């Protein structure tokens, strides 16, 4: 995934769950891609725990922070 200038200059840059899901699953529809990414996150219990440690409602978040996106990429690999 390419780094944008906003990401390199500002830690508050965020990703949408949809954009990250589409990077992992470009062949799927956005809705299917989000569901598949969510399923992968839930199956990786350590990742799921870390994402929910700070914010209990991670599964309903549409906007991801850079930290959350990097954590997902760390556990699931680069899209």
LINTALIN-V46026 format. One line per field, one symbol per residue. ss: DSSP state (a for helix, b for strand, c for the rest). A space follows every 50 residues. Layout:
ss: ???
This chain:
ss: ccccaaaaaccccbbbaaaaaaaacccccaaaaaaaaaaaaaacaaaaaa aaaacccaaaccbbbaaaaaaaaaaaccc
